[in-house]
Amino acid sequence: MTTRESAEVLALQVLGWLAGNEDLLPVFLGASGASENDVRMGARDPVFLGSVLDFILMDDAWVMQACDALHVPYEALSRARQALPGGEQVNWT
């Protein structure tokens, strides 16, 4: 079981990876409507961190890239997402 604290740590690591990804960061900013300042401020917000994981979890290739870069199992992101606010909600779309 993933704790909320460990989920936040992993989500922060994913956010750092995303911020350094010159190809994917603009996609995230466009999809989320967030500015680069919002990203910096959101690093302290578990809800925002959950949205970062939601974004990465939309594409298996992104999950694999992030997990490979962070040296974590592929399923770690979905487990972390479940431990953050809103992660318990099932999205059927």
Backbone as XML, in Angstrom:
<?xml version="1.0"?>
<chain id="A" units="angstrom">
  <residue number="1" name="MET">
    <atom name="N" x="0.848" y="-1.184" z="0.000"/>
    <atom name="CA" x="0.000" y="0.000" z="0.000"/>
    <atom name="C" x="0.893" y="1.246" z="0.000"/>
  </residue>
  <residue number="2" name="THR">
    <atom name="N" x="0.509" y="2.214" z="-0.792"/>
    <atom name="CA" x="1.243" y="3.465" z="-0.910"/>
    <atom name="C" x="0.651" y="4.477" z="0.060"/>
  </residue>
  <residue number="3" name="THR">
    <atom name="N" x="1.499" y="5.112" z="0.860"/>
    <atom name="CA" x="1.027" y="6.147" z="1.767"/>
    <atom name="C" x="0.891" y="7.458" z="1.018"/>
  </residue>
  <residue number="4" name="ARG">
    <atom name="N" x="0.123" y="8.365" z="1.575"/>
    <atom name="CA" x="-0.039" y="9.665" z="0.926"/>
    <atom name="C" x="1.303" y="10.381" z="0.840"/>
  </residue>
  <residue number="5" name="GLU">
    <atom name="N" x="2.104" y="10.284" z="1.893"/>
    <atom name="CA" x="3.404" y="10.946" z="1.886"/>
    <atom name="C" x="4.307" y="10.400" z="0.785"/>
  </residue>
  <residue number="6" name="SER">
    <atom name="N" x="4.365" y="9.076" z="0.644"/>
    <atom name="CA" x="5.215" y="8.500" z="-0.410"/>
    <atom name="C" x="4.647" y="8.808" z="-1.790"/>
  </residue>
  <residue number="7" name="ALA">
    <atom name="N" x="3.320" y="8.902" z="-1.890"/>
    <atom name="CA" x="2.696" y="9.268" z="-3.167"/>
    <atom name="C" x="3.058" y="10.697" z="-3.549"/>
  </residue>
  <residue number="8" name="GLU">
    <atom name="N" x="3.066" y="11.594" z="-2.572"/>
    <atom name="CA" x="3.433" y="12.982" z="-2.845"/>
    <atom name="C" x="4.895" y="13.078" z="-3.280"/>
  </residue>
  <residue number="9" name="VAL">
    <atom name="N" x="5.765" y="12.301" z="-2.638"/>
    <atom name="CA" x="7.182" y="12.311" z="-3.006"/>
    <atom name="C" x="7.349" y="11.833" z="-4.449"/>
  </residue>
  <residue number="10" name="LEU">
    <atom name="N" x="6.688" y="10.739" z="-4.805"/>
    <atom name="CA" x="6.791" y="10.231" z="-6.172"/>
    <atom name="C" x="6.205" y="11.229" z="-7.166"/>
  </residue>
  <residue number="11" name="ALA">
    <atom name="N" x="5.072" y="11.827" z="-6.824"/>
    <atom name="CA" x="4.460" y="12.804" z="-7.721"/>
    <atom name="C" x="5.380" y="14.019" z="-7.912"/>
  </residue>
  <residue number="12" name="LEU">
    <atom name="N" x="6.074" y="14.428" z="-6.869"/>
    <atom name="CA" x="7.046" y="15.520" z="-7.001"/>
    <atom name="C" x="8.192" y="15.121" z="-7.925"/>
  </residue>
  <residue number="13" name="GLN">
    <atom name="N" x="8.614" y="13.886" z="-7.827"/>
    <atom name="CA" x="9.667" y="13.394" z="-8.720"/>
    <atom name="C" x="9.179" y="13.391" z="-10.164"/>
  </residue>
  <residue number="14" name="VAL">
    <atom name="N" x="7.940" y="12.971" z="-10.371"/>
    <atom name="CA" x="7.360" y="12.973" z="-11.712"/>
    <atom name="C" x="7.243" y="14.413" z="-12.217"/>
  </residue>
  <residue number="15" name="LEU">
    <atom name="N" x="6.833" y="15.325" z="-11.345"/>
    <atom name="CA" x="6.738" y="16.732" z="-11.732"/>
    <atom name="C" x="8.113" y="17.262" z="-12.148"/>
  </residue>
  <residue number="16" name="GLY">
    <atom name="N" x="9.145" y="16.912" z="-11.411"/>
    <atom name="CA" x="10.498" y="17.317" z="-11.784"/>
    <atom name="C" x="10.907" y="16.755" z="-13.125"/>
  </residue>
  <residue number="17" name="TRP">
    <atom name="N" x="10.562" y="15.495" z="-13.351"/>
    <atom name="CA" x="10.855" y="14.866" z="-14.643"/>
    <atom name="C" x="10.096" y="15.584" z="-15.762"/>
  </residue>
  <residue number="18" name="LEU">
    <atom name="N" x="8.825" y="15.871" z="-15.505"/>
    <atom name="CA" x="7.996" y="16.547" z="-16.504"/>
    <atom name="C" x="8.537" y="17.947" z="-16.797"/>
  </residue>
  <residue number="19" name="ALA">
    <atom name="N" x="8.940" y="18.659" z="-15.763"/>
    <atom name="CA" x="9.447" y="20.019" z="-15.942"/>
    <atom name="C" x="10.716" y="20.035" z="-16.796"/>
  </residue>
  <residue number="20" name="GLY">
    <atom name="N" x="11.470" y="18.965" z="-16.751"/>
    <atom name="CA" x="12.689" y="18.873" z="-17.543"/>
    <atom name="C" x="12.484" y="18.296" z="-18.930"/>
  </residue>
  <residue number="21" name="ASN">
    <atom name="N" x="11.258" y="17.924" z="-19.243"/>
    <atom name="CA" x="10.955" y="17.310" z="-20.535"/>
    <atom name="C" x="10.460" y="18.404" z="-21.489"/>
  </residue>
  <residue number="22" name="GLU">
    <atom name="N" x="11.349" y="18.853" z="-22.370"/>
    <atom name="CA" x="11.034" y="19.972" z="-23.258"/>
    <atom name="C" x="9.909" y="19.675" z="-24.243"/>
  </residue>
  <residue number="23" name="ASP">
    <atom name="N" x="9.675" y="18.403" z="-24.536"/>
    <atom name="CA" x="8.601" y="18.043" z="-25.460"/>
    <atom name="C" x="7.254" y="17.922" z="-24.756"/>
  </residue>
  <residue number="24" name="LEU">
    <atom name="N" x="7.257" y="17.344" z="-23.564"/>
    <atom name="CA" x="6.006" y="17.031" z="-22.882"/>
    <atom name="C" x="5.491" y="18.161" z="-21.995"/>
  </residue>
  <residue number="25" name="LEU">
    <atom name="N" x="6.377" y="18.971" z="-21.424"/>
    <atom name="CA" x="5.923" y="20.054" z="-20.545"/>
    <atom name="C" x="4.946" y="20.997" z="-21.247"/>
  </residue>
  <residue number="26" name="PRO">
    <atom name="N" x="5.222" y="21.443" z="-22.483"/>
    <atom name="CA" x="4.241" y="22.320" z="-23.151"/>
    <atom name="C" x="2.889" y="21.636" z="-23.366"/>
  </residue>
  <residue number="27" name="VAL">
    <atom name="N" x="2.884" y="20.338" z="-23.571"/>
    <atom name="CA" x="1.626" y="19.601" z="-23.735"/>
    <atom name="C" x="0.843" y="19.640" z="-22.422"/>
  </residue>
  <residue number="28" name="PHE">
    <atom name="N" x="1.555" y="19.406" z="-21.310"/>
    <atom name="CA" x="0.900" y="19.468" z="-20.001"/>
    <atom name="C" x="0.359" y="20.862" z="-19.730"/>
  </residue>
  <residue number="29" name="LEU">
    <atom name="N" x="1.167" y="21.880" z="-19.988"/>
    <atom name="CA" x="0.721" y="23.255" z="-19.747"/>
    <atom name="C" x="-0.510" y="23.584" z="-20.586"/>
  </residue>
  <residue number="30" name="GLY">
    <atom name="N" x="-0.509" y="23.160" z="-21.845"/>
    <atom name="CA" x="-1.654" y="23.408" z="-22.711"/>
    <atom name="C" x="-2.893" y="22.648" z="-22.279"/>
  </residue>
  <residue number="31" name="ALA">
    <atom name="N" x="-2.703" y="21.392" z="-21.886"/>
    <atom name="CA" x="-3.844" y="20.559" z="-21.492"/>
    <atom name="C" x="-4.433" y="20.998" z="-20.155"/>
  </residue>
  <residue number="32" name="SER">
    <atom name="N" x="-3.577" y="21.440" z="-19.254"/>
    <atom name="CA" x="-4.045" y="21.788" z="-17.913"/>
    <atom name="C" x="-4.420" y="23.258" z="-17.774"/>
  </residue>
  <residue number="33" name="GLY">
    <atom name="N" x="-3.915" y="24.090" z="-18.675"/>
    <atom name="CA" x="-4.128" y="25.516" z="-18.549"/>
    <atom name="C" x="-3.226" y="26.152" z="-17.502"/>
  </residue>
  <residue number="34" name="ALA">
    <atom name="N" x="-2.291" y="25.382" z="-16.973"/>
    <atom name="CA" x="-1.380" y="25.875" z="-15.942"/>
    <atom name="C" x="-0.237" y="26.668" z="-16.579"/>
  </residue>
  <residue number="35" name="SER">
    <atom name="N" x="0.251" y="27.646" z="-15.834"/>
    <atom name="CA" x="1.443" y="28.376" z="-16.252"/>
    <atom name="C" x="2.651" y="27.725" z="-15.577"/>
  </residue>
  <residue number="36" name="GLU">
    <atom name="N" x="3.837" y="28.134" z="-15.979"/>
    <atom name="CA" x="5.031" y="27.600" z="-15.318"/>
    <atom name="C" x="5.041" y="27.994" z="-13.847"/>
  </residue>
  <residue number="37" name="ASN">
    <atom name="N" x="4.538" y="29.172" z="-13.515"/>
    <atom name="CA" x="4.438" y="29.582" z="-12.116"/>
    <atom name="C" x="3.454" y="28.690" z="-11.365"/>
  </residue>
  <residue number="38" name="ASP">
    <atom name="N" x="2.331" y="28.346" z="-12.013"/>
    <atom name="CA" x="1.363" y="27.433" z="-11.397"/>
    <atom name="C" x="2.019" y="26.096" z="-11.077"/>
  </residue>
  <residue number="39" name="VAL">
    <atom name="N" x="2.883" y="25.645" z="-11.965"/>
    <atom name="CA" x="3.577" y="24.373" z="-11.749"/>
    <atom name="C" x="4.454" y="24.478" z="-10.506"/>
  </residue>
  <residue number="40" name="ARG">
    <atom name="N" x="5.189" y="25.569" z="-10.381"/>
    <atom name="CA" x="6.042" y="25.747" z="-9.200"/>
    <atom name="C" x="5.203" y="25.793" z="-7.921"/>
  </residue>
  <residue number="41" name="MET">
    <atom name="N" x="4.117" y="26.532" z="-7.946"/>
    <atom name="CA" x="3.249" y="26.651" z="-6.766"/>
    <atom name="C" x="2.516" y="25.340" z="-6.486"/>
  </residue>
  <residue number="42" name="GLY">
    <atom name="N" x="2.164" y="24.628" z="-7.539"/>
    <atom name="CA" x="1.428" y="23.379" z="-7.397"/>
    <atom name="C" x="2.230" y="22.256" z="-6.777"/>
  </residue>
  <residue number="43" name="ALA">
    <atom name="N" x="3.528" y="22.410" z="-6.747"/>
    <atom name="CA" x="4.380" y="21.376" z="-6.161"/>
    <atom name="C" x="4.066" y="21.151" z="-4.690"/>
  </residue>
  <residue number="44" name="ARG">
    <atom name="N" x="3.392" y="22.111" z="-4.069"/>
    <atom name="CA" x="3.023" y="21.982" z="-2.647"/>
    <atom name="C" x="1.579" y="21.524" z="-2.460"/>
  </residue>
  <residue number="45" name="ASP">
    <atom name="N" x="0.875" y="21.302" z="-3.544"/>
    <atom name="CA" x="-0.557" y="21.002" z="-3.484"/>
    <atom name="C" x="-0.815" y="19.556" z="-3.910"/>
  </residue>
  <residue number="46" name="PRO">
    <atom name="N" x="-1.267" y="18.706" z="-2.971"/>
    <atom name="CA" x="-1.523" y="17.301" z="-3.325"/>
    <atom name="C" x="-2.537" y="17.122" z="-4.453"/>
  </residue>
  <residue number="47" name="VAL">
    <atom name="N" x="-3.496" y="18.035" z="-4.567"/>
    <atom name="CA" x="-4.490" y="17.945" z="-5.651"/>
    <atom name="C" x="-3.801" y="18.195" z="-6.998"/>
  </residue>
  <residue number="48" name="PHE">
    <atom name="N" x="-2.936" y="19.204" z="-7.045"/>
    <atom name="CA" x="-2.194" y="19.491" z="-8.275"/>
    <atom name="C" x="-1.276" y="18.315" z="-8.620"/>
  </residue>
  <residue number="49" name="LEU">
    <atom name="N" x="-0.606" y="17.770" z="-7.616"/>
    <atom name="CA" x="0.271" y="16.624" z="-7.867"/>
    <atom name="C" x="-0.521" y="15.449" z="-8.440"/>
  </residue>
  <residue number="50" name="GLY">
    <atom name="N" x="-1.751" y="15.273" z="-7.961"/>
    <atom name="CA" x="-2.615" y="14.241" z="-8.523"/>
    <atom name="C" x="-2.919" y="14.506" z="-9.987"/>
  </residue>
  <residue number="51" name="SER">
    <atom name="N" x="-3.096" y="15.787" z="-10.335"/>
    <atom name="CA" x="-3.381" y="16.117" z="-11.740"/>
    <atom name="C" x="-2.164" y="15.841" z="-12.625"/>
  </residue>
  <residue number="52" name="VAL">
    <atom name="N" x="-0.973" y="16.015" z="-12.070"/>
    <atom name="CA" x="0.242" y="15.682" z="-12.825"/>
    <atom name="C" x="0.251" y="14.185" z="-13.129"/>
  </residue>
  <residue number="53" name="LEU">
    <atom name="N" x="-0.050" y="13.377" z="-12.114"/>
    <atom name="CA" x="-0.084" y="11.926" z="-12.342"/>
    <atom name="C" x="-1.204" y="11.552" z="-13.299"/>
  </residue>
  <residue number="54" name="ASP">
    <atom name="N" x="-2.366" y="12.200" z="-13.169"/>
    <atom name="CA" x="-3.463" y="11.937" z="-14.119"/>
    <atom name="C" x="-3.001" y="12.169" z="-15.547"/>
  </residue>
  <residue number="55" name="PHE">
    <atom name="N" x="-2.289" y="13.257" z="-15.767"/>
    <atom name="CA" x="-1.798" y="13.588" z="-17.106"/>
    <atom name="C" x="-0.846" y="12.505" z="-17.618"/>
  </residue>
  <residue number="56" name="ILE">
    <atom name="N" x="0.129" y="12.142" z="-16.830"/>
    <atom name="CA" x="1.110" y="11.142" z="-17.265"/>
    <atom name="C" x="0.427" y="9.794" z="-17.502"/>
  </residue>
  <residue number="57" name="LEU">
    <atom name="N" x="-0.538" y="9.468" z="-16.665"/>
    <atom name="CA" x="-1.231" y="8.178" z="-16.790"/>
    <atom name="C" x="-2.121" y="8.088" z="-18.024"/>
  </residue>
  <residue number="58" name="MET">
    <atom name="N" x="-2.303" y="9.198" z="-18.743"/>
    <atom name="CA" x="-3.112" y="9.171" z="-19.966"/>
    <atom name="C" x="-2.438" y="8.416" z="-21.100"/>
  </residue>
  <residue number="59" name="ASP">
    <atom name="N" x="-1.130" y="8.240" z="-21.025"/>
    <atom name="CA" x="-0.402" y="7.627" z="-22.137"/>
    <atom name="C" x="0.622" y="6.634" z="-21.593"/>
  </residue>
  <residue number="60" name="ASP">
    <atom name="N" x="0.497" y="5.390" z="-22.006"/>
    <atom name="CA" x="1.417" y="4.350" z="-21.522"/>
    <atom name="C" x="2.873" y="4.690" z="-21.819"/>
  </residue>
  <residue number="61" name="ALA">
    <atom name="N" x="3.136" y="5.331" z="-22.944"/>
    <atom name="CA" x="4.515" y="5.688" z="-23.290"/>
    <atom name="C" x="5.069" y="6.697" z="-22.286"/>
  </residue>
  <residue number="62" name="TRP">
    <atom name="N" x="4.228" y="7.652" z="-21.856"/>
    <atom name="CA" x="4.673" y="8.632" z="-20.873"/>
    <atom name="C" x="4.953" y="7.965" z="-19.533"/>
  </residue>
  <residue number="63" name="VAL">
    <atom name="N" x="4.078" y="7.028" z="-19.154"/>
    <atom name="CA" x="4.279" y="6.278" z="-17.909"/>
    <atom name="C" x="5.615" y="5.554" z="-17.961"/>
  </residue>
  <residue number="64" name="MET">
    <atom name="N" x="5.857" y="4.874" z="-19.049"/>
    <atom name="CA" x="7.103" y="4.114" z="-19.178"/>
    <atom name="C" x="8.317" y="5.037" z="-19.153"/>
  </residue>
  <residue number="65" name="GLN">
    <atom name="N" x="8.247" y="6.165" z="-19.849"/>
    <atom name="CA" x="9.368" y="7.107" z="-19.862"/>
    <atom name="C" x="9.654" y="7.650" z="-18.463"/>
  </residue>
  <residue number="66" name="ALA">
    <atom name="N" x="8.605" y="8.069" z="-17.776"/>
    <atom name="CA" x="8.777" y="8.631" z="-16.429"/>
    <atom name="C" x="9.306" y="7.577" z="-15.467"/>
  </residue>
  <residue number="67" name="CYS">
    <atom name="N" x="8.700" y="6.406" z="-15.498"/>
    <atom name="CA" x="9.123" y="5.345" z="-14.574"/>
    <atom name="C" x="10.541" y="4.877" z="-14.866"/>
  </residue>
  <residue number="68" name="ASP">
    <atom name="N" x="10.884" y="4.763" z="-16.125"/>
    <atom name="CA" x="12.254" y="4.370" z="-16.480"/>
    <atom name="C" x="13.251" y="5.420" z="-15.985"/>
  </residue>
  <residue number="69" name="ALA">
    <atom name="N" x="12.916" y="6.699" z="-16.166"/>
    <atom name="CA" x="13.811" y="7.775" z="-15.736"/>
    <atom name="C" x="13.953" y="7.818" z="-14.217"/>
  </residue>
  <residue number="70" name="LEU">
    <atom name="N" x="12.873" y="7.490" z="-13.510"/>
    <atom name="CA" x="12.870" y="7.553" z="-12.048"/>
    <atom name="C" x="13.215" y="6.209" z="-11.404"/>
  </residue>
  <residue number="71" name="HIS">
    <atom name="N" x="13.373" y="5.174" z="-12.219"/>
    <atom name="CA" x="13.723" y="3.834" z="-11.737"/>
    <atom name="C" x="12.686" y="3.296" z="-10.740"/>
  </residue>
  <residue number="72" name="VAL">
    <atom name="N" x="11.411" y="3.414" z="-11.140"/>
    <atom name="CA" x="10.323" y="2.875" z="-10.331"/>
    <atom name="C" x="9.491" y="1.941" z="-11.210"/>
  </residue>
  <residue number="73" name="PRO">
    <atom name="N" x="8.785" y="0.985" z="-10.607"/>
    <atom name="CA" x="7.928" y="0.090" z="-11.392"/>
    <atom name="C" x="6.805" y="0.875" z="-12.080"/>
  </residue>
  <residue number="74" name="TYR">
    <atom name="N" x="6.380" y="0.387" z="-13.230"/>
    <atom name="CA" x="5.343" y="1.074" z="-14.002"/>
    <atom name="C" x="4.050" y="1.269" z="-13.211"/>
  </residue>
  <residue number="75" name="GLU">
    <atom name="N" x="3.708" y="0.336" z="-12.366"/>
    <atom name="CA" x="2.454" y="0.441" z="-11.612"/>
    <atom name="C" x="2.549" y="1.434" z="-10.456"/>
  </residue>
  <residue number="76" name="ALA">
    <atom name="N" x="3.742" y="1.937" z="-10.157"/>
    <atom name="CA" x="3.917" y="2.858" z="-9.026"/>
    <atom name="C" x="3.116" y="4.147" z="-9.209"/>
  </residue>
  <residue number="77" name="LEU">
    <atom name="N" x="3.001" y="4.622" z="-10.442"/>
    <atom name="CA" x="2.282" y="5.880" z="-10.665"/>
    <atom name="C" x="0.793" y="5.733" z="-10.380"/>
  </residue>
  <residue number="78" name="SER">
    <atom name="N" x="0.196" y="4.641" z="-10.794"/>
    <atom name="CA" x="-1.236" y="4.462" z="-10.530"/>
    <atom name="C" x="-1.486" y="4.235" z="-9.037"/>
  </residue>
  <residue number="79" name="ARG">
    <atom name="N" x="-0.579" y="3.542" z="-8.366"/>
    <atom name="CA" x="-0.729" y="3.361" z="-6.911"/>
    <atom name="C" x="-0.600" y="4.701" z="-6.197"/>
  </residue>
  <residue number="80" name="ALA">
    <atom name="N" x="0.347" y="5.516" z="-6.630"/>
    <atom name="CA" x="0.513" y="6.840" z="-6.025"/>
    <atom name="C" x="-0.722" y="7.690" z="-6.281"/>
  </residue>
  <residue number="81" name="ARG">
    <atom name="N" x="-1.255" y="7.622" z="-7.486"/>
    <atom name="CA" x="-2.441" y="8.424" z="-7.808"/>
    <atom name="C" x="-3.599" y="8.069" z="-6.903"/>
  </residue>
  <residue number="82" name="GLN">
    <atom name="N" x="-3.754" y="6.794" z="-6.604"/>
    <atom name="CA" x="-4.852" y="6.355" z="-5.741"/>
    <atom name="C" x="-4.719" y="6.899" z="-4.325"/>
  </residue>
  <residue number="83" name="ALA">
    <atom name="N" x="-3.495" y="7.191" z="-3.894"/>
    <atom name="CA" x="-3.258" y="7.665" z="-2.534"/>
    <atom name="C" x="-3.415" y="9.181" z="-2.394"/>
  </residue>
  <residue number="84" name="LEU">
    <atom name="N" x="-3.520" y="9.886" z="-3.506"/>
    <atom name="CA" x="-3.664" y="11.344" z="-3.474"/>
    <atom name="C" x="-5.137" y="11.739" z="-3.582"/>
  </residue>
  <residue number="85" name="PRO">
    <atom name="N" x="-5.483" y="12.963" z="-3.164"/>
    <atom name="CA" x="-6.882" y="13.401" z="-3.231"/>
    <atom name="C" x="-7.470" y="13.235" z="-4.624"/>
  </residue>
  <residue number="86" name="GLY">
    <atom name="N" x="-8.650" y="12.635" z="-4.684"/>
    <atom name="CA" x="-9.345" y="12.400" z="-5.941"/>
    <atom name="C" x="-8.973" y="11.086" z="-6.594"/>
  </residue>
  <residue number="87" name="GLY">
    <atom name="N" x="-7.954" y="10.428" z="-6.102"/>
    <atom name="CA" x="-7.501" y="9.175" z="-6.699"/>
    <atom name="C" x="-8.413" y="8.015" z="-6.457"/>
  </residue>
  <residue number="88" name="GLU">
    <atom name="N" x="-9.252" y="8.124" z="-5.443"/>
    <atom name="CA" x="-10.183" y="7.050" z="-5.135"/>
    <atom name="C" x="-11.373" y="7.048" z="-6.075"/>
  </residue>
  <residue number="89" name="GLN">
    <atom name="N" x="-11.543" y="8.137" z="-6.846"/>
    <atom name="CA" x="-12.657" y="8.240" z="-7.762"/>
    <atom name="C" x="-12.368" y="7.431" z="-9.020"/>
  </residue>
  <residue number="90" name="VAL">
    <atom name="N" x="-13.330" y="6.654" z="-9.438"/>
    <atom name="CA" x="-13.181" y="5.861" z="-10.643"/>
    <atom name="C" x="-13.631" y="6.687" z="-11.840"/>
  </residue>
  <residue number="91" name="ASN">
    <atom name="N" x="-12.787" y="6.770" z="-12.856"/>
    <atom name="CA" x="-13.117" y="7.512" z="-14.083"/>
    <atom name="C" x="-13.358" y="6.497" z="-15.186"/>
  </residue>
  <residue number="92" name="TRP">
    <atom name="N" x="-14.568" y="6.396" z="-15.645"/>
    <atom name="CA" x="-14.926" y="5.362" z="-16.631"/>
    <atom name="C" x="-14.804" y="5.848" z="-18.057"/>
  </residue>
  <residue number="93" name="THR">
    <atom name="N" x="-14.341" y="7.060" z="-18.276"/>
    <atom name="CA" x="-14.254" y="7.556" z="-19.660"/>
    <atom name="C" x="-12.922" y="7.266" z="-20.270"/>
  </residue>
</chain>
